[in-house]
Amino acid sequence: MTLGVLAVLAMAFVMFAGFWTDWLWYRSVRYSSVFTTTLWTKIGLFAVFGLLMALAVGLNIWLAYRLRPPLSAMSLEQQSLDRYRMGVAPFKKWVLLAVAALVGLISGASASGQWRTWLMWVNGVDFGEKDAQFGKDVSFYAFDLPWYRFLLAFGFAAVVLSLIAAAVTHYLYGGLRVTSPGARATAAATGHLSVLLGVFVALKAVAYWLDRYGLAVKSSDFKATGNWTGLRFVDANAYLPAKTILFCIAVICALLFFATLWRRTWQLPVIGFGLMVLSAVLIGGLYPAIVQKFQVQPNEQAKEAPYIQKNIDATRKAYAIDATKLENYSGKSTVKAKDKLRADADSAASYRILDPSIVSPTFQQLEQKRKYYQFPTTLDVDRYKGQDVVIGLRELNIRGIPKRNWINDHFTYTHGYGAIMARGTQTDANGSPVFTESGLPTAGELGTYEQRIYYGEKTDQYSIVGGPQKELDYEENGEKTTSYEGDSGVSLENAFNRAAYAVAFSEPQILYSGAIGDGSRILYNRTPKQRVEAVAPWLTIDGDAYPAVVGGRIQWIVDAYTTSNGYPYASRTTLGDTTADSLTVGNQQRAVVAQQNQVNYIRNSVKATVDAYDGTVTLYQWDTEDPVLKTWMKAFPGTVKPKSDVKGDLLEHLRYPQDMFKVQRELLTRYHVTDPAQFYSGSDAWQVPDDPTNKDNVAVPPYYLSMKMPGDTEQRFSLTTTFTPNGRPNLGGFMAVDADATSKEYGRLRLLRVTEDVPGPAQVQSKLNGLPDVATFVRDMKGADSDIQYGNLLTVPLDGGFLYVEPVYAQGRNALYPLLKKVAVSYVDADQPDGDTTKDTTVFENNLTAALNAVFGVEGTTPPTTPPGTDQPTKPQPPASADAELKKAIADAQKAYDDGEAALAKQDWTAYGKAQDELQKALQRAADAGAKIQPSGSGGGAGTPAKGGSGS
């Protein structure tokens, strides 16, 4: 007995531990209201609908038992049932309670999963927009209709289960007879079952009525346009009246079933039910098919035009692309003077030659410092002091810890250290990034800030900090230790919490370890995405959080979306498919948003921040007009701060989110067309081109860079993309959005339709690959056992034509990171005569300045031997001393590299760290000596001057 009691208590504690640790975590992040609101909503729905189902089924079983006829074993059927009745008799109350409790538990659990639907219905805010068919506010479809459908489904389930339970009970006690002579059902059983069938048919009538409104959000495959949402001609003129007629027939049929209470016969209800089924086949199926075949198909374009127009208008509004105006852009240069084109090219954009998806290994090798640090596979693009930069955090890599054990994994190695930043438009003489923030601890343009990173994208393990066990802070002339001073995490000072976490994490050492004591706190749920999803489970989180140094702290900035799939007439899209591109495949780190969620309304309504040191999560209202966000703010009051709380230093780093942009560009491949006839024909349909630098045949990602759109007088930090016509490689369109949150035109989408035949990205890449200079370069690199990597192919409108810029990297077999070696530039102009150097000219040079000079046929001051990414002329006769210094530095670097490889083979991490330090110093001396021979300069356009910065 004692063991049994202990076992039950242990099982109860295991179940309770998960609940308790969740409560402690929400309390630690100061969002306990989210936990309690969600919990009580689930409990309420579970209790109410579980009880309703139990009462419905239990009441009908009890009623069937009370309506049983006097028992008389007059037939073999009744005699065989007698033993079952006798067996159930002593336990009939318990059987009734057990059946009712079982169906109640199942129904309650199902209903508790509808907590979002309930909260949206009870807190719903009007959209202020009417649907085009019924004139109802959009909130009816987004908030009300889903709840009504749930209630209807619950009603059907309750009636069907009650009907089955009642029929079984009637049969068991003789109210229904299958083989016995005489009537098949008693009058009481007939009346009871008829009422239940009448309720079922009445619910079917309600379903027919709701189906009328459901047509406005119904998805279908419309062969003329593909995925379609909303009514078409056959829906409005056949299905809609059919649903109304079927509603009336169902109401009459339900009344006939109820009438059996007075007329104990099934004749009229059965006739009515048969009429309803026949009507459903003829009116609901055959009639619409006839209308489609003989009215719509002979003149489909004219018949569907009004409904296509409704779909276009609703879709553009639902995805916030209704303000996007299509501008014709000929692709013909408006400037003929080569020197003017060359000058305009400098100011057209800050050409980002540092590709954040390629240079991560460079950051890793030059700034990793220790094996237990790491950078993301794809770095982020941001702006500091008006310049585009590439930034990444030096996060903890638990797999790189020299000696793995529980103490090291969770107590000693707890955090990363520092933000590393490089200019996006510049490299040094070797083709390495020009770091503006580097070192350990870091130093540079960011000034003084809290560099410890306890919360990050790669930090997915728990850590226990602040107690008697010291943490390794960083290594510089010996180990430096620290103890966490933040107030995040959950206290483990009391034994109960320790026991709960020991159970929740399946780690018994948490309960008895001496490394845990006064001040110990456990940190978990440490990625920015996890934390924002937990405190705002009603938001859809962007696939890429990015870091920024704001107010002396590293803040992760997370874009979050409110979505709905109930916007009438707006076509749906699958977020996981729409947001996939070449940066979400293979070994790339960037995640896909929301996977298979289908939506037809989306807003970037919330900007969230997560403090990298103490994990503080802050939600800011960004879209002040979004009714979905207003609804959730009513449901969870106090969780979202007003937009006015976004301060200037944070505002400077907010940007237009990539996933929102990718959803919009996918919709604009079709919905840039606003004329129904042209939309129907599909003659101007576009597609997002595949990334020409990637072999996986996946979409090209959008690119951040500062640039000028036609008519602009200054550069804007923008997010850009290209389009090609369906099935063709030439350029069909170009789109950019003002991505700078400090701009008055933030979020303005500019869409250019290219009216002339202009080469697209794949064609430009193909021509580049066919250049003799490229073939020679590739052959030489392959001969040196080096791999070639093509960087982001940037597209910039320039004086009526388009300028393509692409950095090219090479990585030797023994080299640990790629270096920028070449820059390819192509200027495409549909109006220049054959033979003119500006007509589809593609060049391949050592640096951007030389490439721009060459593509426009302008004499420049930069010789072709200038190192990649630099723009200064080579000194004709370098000093002999500098040459000697360079040779000595290269020799030292080689020795340090060899020493490091030897230490790595022996797993001697101390020696390996020293060798890496020596290698870094030797590379720096080589860069300095190289600068004396070949001074480095800016690789960027837009008139961006070279401002020094540390080399590599």
Beta strands, then each sheet from edge to edge (+ up, - down):
strand 1: 219-222
strand 2: 226-229
strand 3: 325-329
strand 4: 373-374
strand 5: 380-384
strand 6: 387-393
strand 7: 395-396
strand 8: 416-417
strand 9: 419-427
strand 10: 433-438
strand 11: 443-444
strand 12: 452-453
strand 13: 463-465
strand 14: 471-475
strand 15: 479-482
strand 16: 490-491
strand 17: 521-523
strand 18: 540-541
strand 19: 546-550
strand 20: 553-564
strand 21: 573-574
strand 22: 598-599
strand 23: 601-611
strand 24: 617-621
strand 25: 686-687
strand 26: 703-707
strand 27: 716-725
strand 28: 733-738
strand 29: 749-754
strand 30: 786-790
strand 31: 794-798
strand 32: 801-812
strand 33: 819-828
strand 34: 841-845
sheet 1: 1+ 2-
sheet 2: 3+ 29+ 28- 27+ 25-
sheet 3: 3+ 29+ 28- 27+ 26-
sheet 4: 4+ 7-
sheet 5: 5+ 6- 9+ 10- 11+
sheet 6: 8+ 12-
sheet 7: 13+ 17- 16+
sheet 8: 14+ 15-
sheet 9: 18+ 20- 19+
sheet 10: 18+ 20- 23+ 24-
sheet 11: 21+ 22-
sheet 12: 30+ 32- 31+
sheet 13: 30+ 32- 33+ 34-
end
